[in-house]
Amino acid sequence: MDDYSMKLSKKQMLMTSFLLFSLFFGAGNLIFPPFLGAEAGKNMPIAIIGFLITAVILPVLGVVIVAKFKGLDKLASRVNPKFALVFTIIILLSIGPGLGIPRAASVPFEMAIMPYLPENLNPKIFLLIYSLIFFALALWLSLSPLKLPKRVGYILTPTLLILIVTLFVTFMVNGTRNIGEAAGGYIDSSFFVGFNEGYQTMDTIAALNFGLVIATTLNDMGVSDNRKVVGYTVKTGIFAGVILSAVYLMLAYMGMAVSKIYEGSENGAVILRGITKMLYGDAGAIILATIFTLACLTTCVGLITSISKYFSDTFKKFKYTHVAIFITVVSFLICNLGLNMILSISIPVLNFIYPVSIVLIILGFFDNFYKNNKLIYPLTIALTALISFIYSLHHLKVPLGFLDVACSYILGYELGFGWVSFAIFGVLISGIVALIKYFINKKAANAELKEE
């Protein structure tokens, strides 16, 4: 049977979709939607639209584009080969051992376990024990990547979804509702704040890596023709996106419904703890801890697997097993620095990386429209990176003098959207240059014909 006649069964499609969902659905995906709902209050429906763009639509699109280009490095090479290497490594380190994996491991402990520990006990010791078990299990799962779809798609993800749906249904039946007014930026800019909140899930930049995981999974199932790989990736991506959207809507609705009850909560975990205690009493702690651990474990396994594969494939001296062990050990060490330390680093890093990732995905999506425009990728990405870097420094309150004043006039800059204007400017300028070159070349060609 050749590649063109190869078809995946519905069971394989469902398993792959569940795998993609579980790769995306980690720490931030659990805590940000209920917090958005609580903060946005009655404005939640508007805010969640912005959130779904950066937390569902762009990540799914990213997976498809990376599958189309056969890897993030090949997509980023449209800018420059050196940029491709540097940017890919920055992405992998950010979503991997430098930030994403340690955060995914520390969140379930600090949000769902630590609050229930006796006050006289040292939480650092319990974090050490918990993270040791967590990362040992994550490494065990990661060392058998071919078994990942079955273990995650058949067992872990369905269990996680059953728990979340059960929580939501129980809340709809027995939960107390008291919807409050919008707070903070959600009062006047619900959509834009929701859009920015989607950054915190880290899914769009993770998608640039997970696209390779899905493509590899499909290859292992017998699909090697690139058109088929992209086609199946689109289908699994859409289904995974539908599941993600449904879960986000459930979590955001619950947050909105108790926004008056838990007014002023510092994060989404506090809201979820309150909801589970309201519904199940002290037993809610076990349910919440299980949900957090399952969600974060599957994401960590996906990150360790995909990052290890990239480095072992790119740098032949590194074996997959050795890279996986190294990533797990480093992540374990950083995890034990504490969640606050990790989160303090995440926002400025994401403010810089996310816009570049979004623009790269969009450019990749429309790649066939400007095959002859060699300037569009390098110029647009350079301008996006420049303004994103400046905004990251601005967000850290680094004094920038004249730059601060000048950038304040850029449309949407204060809301973190200054990169949109710069990206559009890059596209327009590169288009004008390409058009000028086209007419110059055409004129030169006509002149040669006349001479002949």
Secondary structure, 3 states (H helix, E strand, C coil): CCCCCCCCCHHHHHHHHHHHHHHHCCHHHHHHHHHHHHHHHHHHHHHHHHHHHHHHHHHHHHHHHHHHHCCHHHHHCCCCHHHHHHHHHHHHHHHCCCCHHHHHHHHHHHHHCHHHCCCCCCHHHHHHHHHHHHHHHHHHHHCCHHHHHHHHHHHHHHHHHHHHHHHHHHHHHHCCCCCCCCCHHHCCCHHHHHHHHHHHHCHHHHHHHHHHHHHHHHHHCCCCCHHHHHHHHHHHHHHHHHHHHHHHHHHHHHHHHCCCCCCCCCCHHHHHHHHHHHHHHHHHHHHHHHHHHHHHHHHHHHHHHHHHHHHHHHCCCCCHHHHHHHHHHHHHHHHCCCHHHHHHHHHHHHHHHHHHHHHHHHHHHCHHHHCCCCCHHHHHHHHHHHHHHHHHHHHCCCCCCHHHHHHCCCCCHHHCCHHHHHHHHHHHHHHHHHHHHHHHHHHHHHHHHHHC
